[in-house]
C-alpha cells in the first residue's frame, strides 16, 4: 500500500468516526437545528426559482462544489483536532 492509498484509507475511517460523533453532537443542539431549518427554507426558495436549465446547472454545480469542499474541510478539521488532542496529551503526559 502506498502513501496515497494509506491516506485515503485513513480519510475514509476518519469520515465514518467524524460523522457518528458529529451526529451525536448536533442532533439535539438547538442552534444547529435552527440553522438547518433556515437552510431548508432557503433551499425550498431556491428550488422554486424559475431558472433556465443552464442557470440551474450552474447553481447546482456551485452548490455541489461548495458541499464537497466543506466535507473535505470538515474531515481535515477533525484530523487536526485529533492531532491537537495528542499534542495536548503529550504536553501533560510527556514520554
KOLGU-4560 file (N, C-alpha, C; in nm, 3 decimals, padded with zeros to 5 digits):
<recs>
<n_xx: 00.086 n_yy: -00.117 n_zz: 00.000 ca_xx: 00.000 ca_yy: 00.000 ca_zz: 00.000 c_xx: 00.090 c_yy: 00.124 c_zz: 00.000 mol: A seq: 1 type: UNK>
<n_xx: 00.067 n_yy: 00.214 n_zz: -00.094 ca_xx: 00.149 ca_yy: 00.334 ca_zz: -00.099 c_xx: 00.091 c_yy: 00.443 c_zz: -00.009 mol: A seq: 2 type: UNK>
<n_xx: 00.162 n_yy: 00.554 n_zz: 00.001 ca_xx: 00.121 ca_yy: 00.663 ca_zz: 00.090 c_xx: -00.015 c_yy: 00.721 c_zz: 00.053 mol: A seq: 3 type: UNK>
<n_xx: -00.043 n_yy: 00.732 n_zz: -00.076 ca_xx: -00.170 ca_yy: 00.789 ca_zz: -00.121 c_xx: -00.286 c_yy: 00.697 c_zz: -00.082 mol: A seq: 4 type: UNK>
<n_xx: -00.269 n_yy: 00.567 n_zz: -00.103 ca_xx: -00.374 ca_yy: 00.471 ca_zz: -00.065 c_xx: -00.396 c_yy: 00.472 c_zz: 00.085 mol: A seq: 5 type: UNK>
<n_xx: -00.286 n_yy: 00.479 n_zz: 00.162 ca_xx: -00.297 ca_yy: 00.482 ca_zz: 00.307 c_xx: -00.372 c_yy: 00.608 c_zz: 00.352 mol: A seq: 6 type: UNK>
<n_xx: -00.337 n_yy: 00.722 n_zz: 00.292 ca_xx: -00.402 ca_yy: 00.848 ca_zz: 00.328 c_xx: -00.552 c_yy: 00.840 c_zz: 00.299 mol: A seq: 7 type: UNK>
<n_xx: -00.589 n_yy: 00.784 n_zz: 00.185 ca_xx: -00.731 ca_yy: 00.770 ca_zz: 00.151 c_xx: -00.803 c_yy: 00.676 c_zz: 00.247 mol: A seq: 8 type: UNK>
<n_xx: -00.738 n_yy: 00.568 n_zz: 00.287 ca_xx: -00.797 ca_yy: 00.475 ca_zz: 00.383 c_xx: -00.819 c_yy: 00.543 c_zz: 00.518 mol: A seq: 9 type: UNK>
<n_xx: -00.720 n_yy: 00.619 n_zz: 00.562 ca_xx: -00.734 ca_yy: 00.693 ca_zz: 00.689 c_xx: -00.850 c_yy: 00.792 c_zz: 00.678 mol: A seq: 10 type: UNK>
<n_xx: -00.860 n_yy: 00.864 n_zz: 00.566 ca_xx: -00.969 ca_yy: 00.959 ca_zz: 00.549 c_xx: -01.105 c_yy: 00.891 c_zz: 00.553 mol: A seq: 11 type: UNK>
<n_xx: -01.117 n_yy: 00.773 n_zz: 00.494 ca_xx: -01.243 ca_yy: 00.700 ca_zz: 00.497 c_xx: -01.280 c_yy: 00.663 c_zz: 00.640 mol: A seq: 12 type: UNK>
<n_xx: -01.182 n_yy: 00.612 n_zz: 00.715 ca_xx: -01.207 ca_yy: 00.574 ca_zz: 00.855 c_xx: -01.244 c_yy: 00.696 c_zz: 00.939 mol: A seq: 13 type: UNK>
<n_xx: -01.170 n_yy: 00.804 n_zz: 00.920 ca_xx: -01.196 ca_yy: 00.926 ca_zz: 00.997 c_xx: -01.333 c_yy: 00.982 c_zz: 00.962 mol: A seq: 14 type: UNK>
<n_xx: -01.370 n_yy: 00.978 n_zz: 00.834 ca_xx: -01.503 ca_yy: 01.027 ca_zz: 00.794 c_xx: -01.613 c_yy: 00.953 c_zz: 00.867 mol: A seq: 15 type: UNK>
<n_xx: -01.601 n_yy: 00.822 n_zz: 00.878 ca_xx: -01.703 ca_yy: 00.743 ca_zz: 00.947 c_xx: -01.711 c_yy: 00.781 c_zz: 01.094 mol: A seq: 16 type: UNK>
<n_xx: -01.595 n_yy: 00.789 n_zz: 01.159 ca_xx: -01.594 ca_yy: 00.829 ca_zz: 01.300 c_xx: -01.649 c_yy: 00.970 c_zz: 01.317 mol: A seq: 17 type: UNK>
<n_xx: -01.605 n_yy: 01.061 n_zz: 01.231 ca_xx: -01.647 ca_yy: 01.201 ca_zz: 01.238 c_xx: -01.798 c_yy: 01.211 c_zz: 01.225 mol: A seq: 18 type: UNK>
<n_xx: -01.855 n_yy: 01.142 n_zz: 01.126 ca_xx: -01.999 ca_yy: 01.150 ca_zz: 01.104 c_xx: -02.078 c_yy: 01.102 c_zz: 01.225 mol: A seq: 19 type: UNK>
<n_xx: -02.034 n_yy: 00.992 n_zz: 01.285 ca_xx: -02.103 ca_yy: 00.940 ca_zz: 01.403 c_xx: -02.092 c_yy: 01.036 c_zz: 01.521 mol: A seq: 20 type: UNK>
<n_xx: -01.973 n_yy: 01.090 n_zz: 01.543 ca_xx: -01.950 ca_yy: 01.182 ca_zz: 01.655 c_xx: -02.027 c_yy: 01.312 c_zz: 01.636 mol: A seq: 21 type: UNK>
<n_xx: -02.019 n_yy: 01.367 n_zz: 01.515 ca_xx: -02.087 ca_yy: 01.493 ca_zz: 01.489 c_xx: -02.238 c_yy: 01.477 c_zz: 01.501 mol: A seq: 22 type: UNK>
<n_xx: -02.292 n_yy: 01.366 n_zz: 01.450 ca_xx: -02.436 ca_yy: 01.344 ca_zz: 01.459 c_xx: -02.481 c_yy: 01.348 c_zz: 01.605 mol: A seq: 23 type: UNK>
<n_xx: -02.406 n_yy: 01.285 n_zz: 01.693 ca_xx: -02.442 ca_yy: 01.284 ca_zz: 01.836 c_xx: -02.438 c_yy: 01.426 c_zz: 01.893 mol: A seq: 24 type: UNK>
<n_xx: -02.346 n_yy: 01.509 n_zz: 01.845 ca_xx: -02.335 ca_yy: 01.645 ca_zz: 01.896 c_xx: -02.446 c_yy: 01.737 c_zz: 01.844 mol: A seq: 25 type: UNK>
<n_xx: -02.486 n_yy: 01.719 n_zz: 01.719 ca_xx: -02.581 ca_yy: 01.814 ca_zz: 01.659 c_xx: -02.727 c_yy: 01.773 c_zz: 01.669 mol: A seq: 26 type: UNK>
<n_xx: -02.753 n_yy: 01.646 n_zz: 01.696 ca_xx: -02.892 ca_yy: 01.601 ca_zz: 01.690 c_xx: -02.984 c_yy: 01.674 c_zz: 01.788 mol: A seq: 27 type: UNK>
<n_xx: -02.934 n_yy: 01.718 n_zz: 01.900 ca_xx: -03.016 ca_yy: 01.789 ca_zz: 01.998 c_xx: -02.970 c_yy: 01.933 c_zz: 02.020 mol: A seq: 28 type: UNK>
<n_xx: -02.882 n_yy: 01.983 n_zz: 01.935 ca_xx: -02.832 ca_yy: 02.119 ca_zz: 01.950 c_xx: -02.932 c_yy: 02.216 c_zz: 01.886 mol: A seq: 29 type: UNK>
<n_xx: -02.990 n_yy: 02.303 n_zz: 01.966 ca_xx: -03.096 ca_yy: 02.392 ca_zz: 01.915 c_xx: -03.042 c_yy: 02.491 c_zz: 01.813 mol: A seq: 30 type: UNK>
<n_xx: -02.923 n_yy: 02.543 n_zz: 01.833 ca_xx: -02.867 ca_yy: 02.638 ca_zz: 01.736 c_xx: -02.845 c_yy: 02.572 c_zz: 01.601 mol: A seq: 31 type: UNK>
<n_xx: -02.794 n_yy: 02.451 n_zz: 01.602 ca_xx: -02.773 ca_yy: 02.379 ca_zz: 01.477 c_xx: -02.907 c_yy: 02.351 c_zz: 01.409 mol: A seq: 32 type: UNK>
<n_xx: -03.005 n_yy: 02.312 n_zz: 01.487 ca_xx: -03.137 ca_yy: 02.282 ca_zz: 01.431 c_xx: -03.198 c_yy: 02.407 c_zz: 01.368 mol: A seq: 33 type: UNK>
<n_xx: -03.179 n_yy: 02.523 n_zz: 01.431 ca_xx: -03.229 ca_yy: 02.648 ca_zz: 01.373 c_xx: -03.159 c_yy: 02.676 c_zz: 01.239 mol: A seq: 34 type: UNK>
<n_xx: -03.030 n_yy: 02.658 n_zz: 01.235 ca_xx: -02.954 ca_yy: 02.680 ca_zz: 01.113 c_xx: -02.999 c_yy: 02.583 c_zz: 01.004 mol: A seq: 35 type: UNK>
<n_xx: -03.020 n_yy: 02.457 n_zz: 01.040 ca_xx: -03.065 ca_yy: 02.357 ca_zz: 00.943 c_xx: -03.203 c_yy: 02.392 c_zz: 00.889 mol: A seq: 36 type: UNK>
<n_xx: -03.288 n_yy: 02.444 n_zz: 00.976 ca_xx: -03.422 ca_yy: 02.485 ca_zz: 00.933 c_xx: -03.414 c_yy: 02.602 c_zz: 00.835 mol: A seq: 37 type: UNK>
<n_xx: -03.328 n_yy: 02.699 n_zz: 00.865 ca_xx: -03.309 ca_yy: 02.813 ca_zz: 00.774 c_xx: -03.255 c_yy: 02.766 c_zz: 00.639 mol: A seq: 38 type: UNK>
<n_xx: -03.165 n_yy: 02.671 n_zz: 00.642 ca_xx: -03.109 ca_yy: 02.617 ca_zz: 00.517 c_xx: -03.218 c_yy: 02.548 c_zz: 00.437 mol: A seq: 39 type: UNK>
<n_xx: -03.306 n_yy: 02.476 n_zz: 00.502 ca_xx: -03.416 ca_yy: 02.410 ca_zz: 00.435 c_xx: -03.510 c_yy: 02.510 c_zz: 00.369 mol: A seq: 40 type: UNK>
<n_xx: -03.538 n_yy: 02.619 n_zz: 00.437 ca_xx: -03.624 ca_yy: 02.724 ca_zz: 00.382 c_xx: -03.556 c_yy: 02.787 c_zz: 00.260 mol: A seq: 41 type: UNK>
<n_xx: -03.427 n_yy: 02.814 n_zz: 00.271 ca_xx: -03.353 ca_yy: 02.872 ca_zz: 00.159 c_xx: -03.349 c_yy: 02.777 c_zz: 00.040 mol: A seq: 42 type: UNK>
<n_xx: -03.332 n_yy: 02.648 n_zz: 00.066 ca_xx: -03.331 ca_yy: 02.550 ca_zz: -00.043 c_xx: -03.467 c_yy: 02.545 c_zz: -00.113 mol: A seq: 43 type: UNK>
<n_xx: -03.573 n_yy: 02.549 n_zz: -00.035 ca_xx: -03.707 ca_yy: 02.547 ca_zz: -00.093 c_xx: -03.727 c_yy: 02.669 c_zz: -00.184 mol: A seq: 44 type: UNK>
<n_xx: -03.683 n_yy: 02.785 n_zz: -00.136 ca_xx: -03.694 ca_yy: 02.907 ca_zz: -00.216 c_xx: -03.610 c_yy: 02.896 c_zz: -00.344 mol: A seq: 45 type: UNK>
<n_xx: -03.492 n_yy: 02.838 n_zz: -00.333 ca_xx: -03.406 ca_yy: 02.818 ca_zz: -00.450 c_xx: -03.474 c_yy: 02.727 c_zz: -00.551 mol: A seq: 46 type: UNK>
<n_xx: -03.532 n_yy: 02.618 n_zz: -00.504 ca_xx: -03.597 ca_yy: 02.523 ca_zz: -00.595 c_xx: -03.720 c_yy: 02.583 c_zz: -00.663 mol: A seq: 47 type: UNK>
<n_xx: -03.781 n_yy: 02.682 n_zz: -00.600 ca_xx: -03.899 ca_yy: 02.746 ca_zz: -00.657 c_xx: -03.865 c_yy: 02.855 c_zz: -00.759 mol: A seq: 48 type: UNK>
<n_xx: -03.738 n_yy: 02.893 n_zz: -00.768 ca_xx: -03.698 ca_yy: 02.993 ca_zz: -00.867 c_xx: -03.721 c_yy: 02.940 c_zz: -01.007 mol: A seq: 49 type: UNK>
<n_xx: -03.761 n_yy: 03.028 n_zz: -01.094 ca_xx: -03.783 ca_yy: 02.989 ca_zz: -01.233 c_xx: -03.655 c_yy: 03.015 c_zz: -01.312 mol: A seq: 50 type: UNK>
<n_xx: -03.558 n_yy: 02.927 n_zz: -01.293 ca_xx: -03.429 ca_yy: 02.941 ca_zz: -01.361 c_xx: -03.431 c_yy: 02.861 c_zz: -01.491 mol: A seq: 51 type: UNK>
<n_xx: -03.349 n_yy: 02.905 n_zz: -01.584 ca_xx: -03.331 ca_yy: 02.824 ca_zz: -01.704 c_xx: -03.252 c_yy: 02.699 c_zz: -01.665 mol: A seq: 52 type: UNK>
<n_xx: -03.251 n_yy: 02.601 n_zz: -01.752 ca_xx: -03.176 ca_yy: 02.478 ca_zz: -01.724 c_xx: -03.029 c_yy: 02.509 c_zz: -01.705 mol: A seq: 53 type: UNK>
<n_xx: -02.976 n_yy: 02.600 n_zz: -01.786 ca_xx: -02.834 ca_yy: 02.635 ca_zz: -01.774 c_xx: -02.806 c_yy: 02.705 c_zz: -01.641 mol: A seq: 54 type: UNK>
<n_xx: -02.892 n_yy: 02.798 n_zz: -01.602 ca_xx: -02.875 ca_yy: 02.867 ca_zz: -01.474 c_xx: -02.882 c_yy: 02.769 c_zz: -01.358 mol: A seq: 55 type: UNK>
<n_xx: -02.979 n_yy: 02.677 n_zz: -01.363 ca_xx: -02.994 ca_yy: 02.579 ca_zz: -01.255 c_xx: -02.871 c_yy: 02.488 c_zz: -01.249 mol: A seq: 56 type: UNK>
<n_xx: -02.819 n_yy: 02.447 n_zz: -01.365 ca_xx: -02.699 ca_yy: 02.363 ca_zz: -01.368 c_xx: -02.579 c_yy: 02.434 c_zz: -01.308 mol: A seq: 57 type: UNK>
<n_xx: -02.563 n_yy: 02.563 n_zz: -01.340 ca_xx: -02.452 ca_yy: 02.641 ca_zz: -01.284 c_xx: -02.466 c_yy: 02.650 c_zz: -01.132 mol: A seq: 58 type: UNK>
<n_xx: -02.586 n_yy: 02.682 n_zz: -01.086 ca_xx: -02.610 ca_yy: 02.693 ca_zz: -00.942 c_xx: -02.589 c_yy: 02.559 c_zz: -00.872 mol: A seq: 59 type: UNK>
<n_xx: -02.641 n_yy: 02.453 n_zz: -00.930 ca_xx: -02.625 ca_yy: 02.320 ca_zz: -00.869 c_xx: -02.478 c_yy: 02.280 c_zz: -00.865 mol: A seq: 60 type: UNK>
<n_xx: -02.404 n_yy: 02.310 n_zz: -00.971 ca_xx: -02.261 ca_yy: 02.278 ca_zz: -00.973 c_xx: -02.187 c_yy: 02.354 c_zz: -00.864 mol: A seq: 61 type: UNK>
<n_xx: -02.219 n_yy: 02.482 n_zz: -00.848 ca_xx: -02.157 ca_yy: 02.562 ca_zz: -00.742 c_xx: -02.188 c_yy: 02.503 c_zz: -00.605 mol: A seq: 62 type: UNK>
<n_xx: -02.314 n_yy: 02.468 n_zz: -00.582 ca_xx: -02.352 ca_yy: 02.411 ca_zz: -00.452 c_xx: -02.284 c_yy: 02.277 c_zz: -00.427 mol: A seq: 63 type: UNK>
<n_xx: -02.273 n_yy: 02.195 n_zz: -00.530 ca_xx: -02.204 ca_yy: 02.067 ca_zz: -00.516 c_xx: -02.057 c_yy: 02.087 c_zz: -00.483 mol: A seq: 64 type: UNK>
<n_xx: -01.993 n_yy: 02.181 n_zz: -00.552 ca_xx: -01.851 ca_yy: 02.210 ca_zz: -00.525 c_xx: -01.831 c_yy: 02.260 c_zz: -00.382 mol: A seq: 65 type: UNK>
<n_xx: -01.918 n_yy: 02.349 n_zz: -00.339 ca_xx: -01.908 ca_yy: 02.401 ca_zz: -00.201 c_xx: -01.931 c_yy: 02.290 c_zz: -00.099 mol: A seq: 66 type: UNK>
<n_xx: -02.031 n_yy: 02.206 n_zz: -00.126 ca_xx: -02.059 ca_yy: 02.097 ca_zz: -00.034 c_xx: -01.942 c_yy: 02.001 c_zz: -00.023 mol: A seq: 67 type: UNK>
<n_xx: -01.883 n_yy: 01.967 n_zz: -00.136 ca_xx: -01.768 ca_yy: 01.877 ca_zz: -00.136 c_xx: -01.650 c_yy: 01.941 c_zz: -00.062 mol: A seq: 68 type: UNK>
<n_xx: -01.627 n_yy: 02.070 n_zz: -00.086 ca_xx: -01.518 ca_yy: 02.140 ca_zz: -00.018 c_xx: -01.543 c_yy: 02.144 c_zz: 00.132 mol: A seq: 69 type: UNK>
<n_xx: -01.666 n_yy: 02.169 n_zz: 00.173 ca_xx: -01.699 ca_yy: 02.173 ca_zz: 00.315 c_xx: -01.678 c_yy: 02.036 c_zz: 00.381 mol: A seq: 70 type: UNK>
<n_xx: -01.713 n_yy: 01.929 n_zz: 00.310 ca_xx: -01.691 ca_yy: 01.794 ca_zz: 00.364 c_xx: -01.542 c_yy: 01.766 c_zz: 00.380 mol: A seq: 71 type: UNK>
<n_xx: -01.464 n_yy: 01.803 n_zz: 00.281 ca_xx: -01.319 ca_yy: 01.783 ca_zz: 00.289 c_xx: -01.261 c_yy: 01.865 c_zz: 00.404 mol: A seq: 72 type: UNK>
<n_xx: -01.305 n_yy: 01.989 n_zz: 00.417 ca_xx: -01.256 ca_yy: 02.075 ca_zz: 00.524 c_xx: -01.292 c_yy: 02.016 c_zz: 00.660 mol: A seq: 73 type: UNK>
<n_xx: -01.415 n_yy: 01.966 n_zz: 00.673 ca_xx: -01.458 ca_yy: 01.907 ca_zz: 00.799 c_xx: -01.372 c_yy: 01.786 c_zz: 00.834 mol: A seq: 74 type: UNK>
<n_xx: -01.338 n_yy: 01.705 n_zz: 00.735 ca_xx: -01.253 ca_yy: 01.589 ca_zz: 00.760 c_xx: -01.116 c_yy: 01.632 c_zz: 00.808 mol: A seq: 75 type: UNK>
<n_xx: -01.057 n_yy: 01.730 n_zz: 00.740 ca_xx: -00.925 ca_yy: 01.777 ca_zz: 00.781 c_xx: -00.931 c_yy: 01.846 c_zz: 00.918 mol: A seq: 76 type: UNK>
<n_xx: -01.039 n_yy: 01.917 n_zz: 00.946 ca_xx: -01.054 ca_yy: 01.979 ca_zz: 01.078 c_xx: -01.063 c_yy: 01.873 c_zz: 01.187 mol: A seq: 77 type: UNK>
<n_xx: -01.133 n_yy: 01.765 n_zz: 01.158 ca_xx: -01.145 ca_yy: 01.655 ca_zz: 01.253 c_xx: -01.008 c_yy: 01.590 c_zz: 01.278 mol: A seq: 78 type: UNK>
<n_xx: -00.935 n_yy: 01.567 n_zz: 01.171 ca_xx: -00.800 ca_yy: 01.510 ca_zz: 01.184 c_xx: -00.710 c_yy: 01.606 c_zz: 01.263 mol: A seq: 79 type: UNK>
<n_xx: -00.722 n_yy: 01.736 n_zz: 01.235 ca_xx: -00.643 ca_yy: 01.834 ca_zz: 01.309 c_xx: -00.679 c_yy: 01.831 c_zz: 01.457 mol: A seq: 80 type: UNK>
<n_xx: -00.806 n_yy: 01.814 n_zz: 01.488 ca_xx: -00.849 ca_yy: 01.805 ca_zz: 01.628 c_xx: -00.790 c_yy: 01.684 c_zz: 01.698 mol: A seq: 81 type: UNK>
<n_xx: -00.787 n_yy: 01.571 n_zz: 01.628 ca_xx: -00.726 ca_yy: 01.451 ca_zz: 01.685 c_xx: -00.577 c_yy: 01.475 c_zz: 01.708 mol: A seq: 82 type: UNK>
<n_xx: -00.513 n_yy: 01.534 n_zz: 01.608 ca_xx: -00.369 ca_yy: 01.564 ca_zz: 01.619 c_xx: -00.343 c_yy: 01.658 c_zz: 01.737 mol: A seq: 83 type: UNK>
<n_xx: -00.425 n_yy: 01.761 n_zz: 01.750 ca_xx: -00.407 ca_yy: 01.855 ca_zz: 01.862 c_xx: -00.431 c_yy: 01.786 c_zz: 01.996 mol: A seq: 84 type: UNK>
<n_xx: -00.527 n_yy: 01.694 n_zz: 02.001 ca_xx: -00.553 ca_yy: 01.622 ca_zz: 02.126 c_xx: -00.430 c_yy: 01.542 c_zz: 02.168 mol: A seq: 85 type: UNK>
<n_xx: -00.367 n_yy: 01.477 n_zz: 02.071 ca_xx: -00.244 ca_yy: 01.403 ca_zz: 02.103 c_xx: -00.132 c_yy: 01.498 c_zz: 02.148 mol: A seq: 86 type: UNK>
<n_xx: -00.122 n_yy: 01.611 n_zz: 02.084 ca_xx: -00.019 ca_yy: 01.709 ca_zz: 02.123 c_xx: -00.043 c_yy: 01.760 c_zz: 02.265 mol: A seq: 87 type: UNK>
<n_xx: -00.168 n_yy: 01.787 n_zz: 02.298 ca_xx: -00.203 ca_yy: 01.834 ca_zz: 02.432 c_xx: -00.173 c_yy: 01.725 c_zz: 02.536 mol: A seq: 88 type: UNK>
<n_xx: -00.212 n_yy: 01.603 n_zz: 02.505 ca_xx: -00.183 ca_yy: 01.492 ca_zz: 02.597 c_xx: -00.032 c_yy: 01.477 c_zz: 02.619 mol: A seq: 89 type: UNK>
<n_xx: 00.043 n_yy: 01.496 n_zz: 02.512 ca_xx: 00.189 ca_yy: 01.487 ca_zz: 02.521 c_xx: 00.247 c_yy: 01.597 c_zz: 02.611 mol: A seq: 90 type: UNK>
<n_xx: 00.182 n_yy: 01.714 n_zz: 02.611 ca_xx: 00.228 ca_yy: 01.823 ca_zz: 02.698 c_xx: 00.205 c_yy: 01.789 c_zz: 02.845 mol: A seq: 91 type: UNK>
<n_xx: 00.089 n_yy: 01.728 n_zz: 02.875 ca_xx: 00.056 ca_yy: 01.695 ca_zz: 03.013 c_xx: 00.119 c_yy: 01.565 c_zz: 03.060 mol: A seq: 92 type: UNK>
<n_xx: 00.139 n_yy: 01.475 n_zz: 02.966 ca_xx: 00.195 ca_yy: 01.343 ca_zz: 03.000 c_xx: 00.311 c_yy: 01.310 c_zz: 02.905 mol: A seq: 93 type: UNK>
<n_xx: 00.423 n_yy: 01.383 n_zz: 02.921 ca_xx: 00.536 ca_yy: 01.358 ca_zz: 02.830 c_xx: 00.589 c_yy: 01.215 c_zz: 02.849 mol: A seq: 94 type: UNK>
<n_xx: 00.649 n_yy: 01.166 n_zz: 02.743 ca_xx: 00.702 ca_yy: 01.028 ca_zz: 02.748 c_xx: 00.826 c_yy: 01.021 c_zz: 02.829 mol: A seq: 95 type: UNK>
</recs>
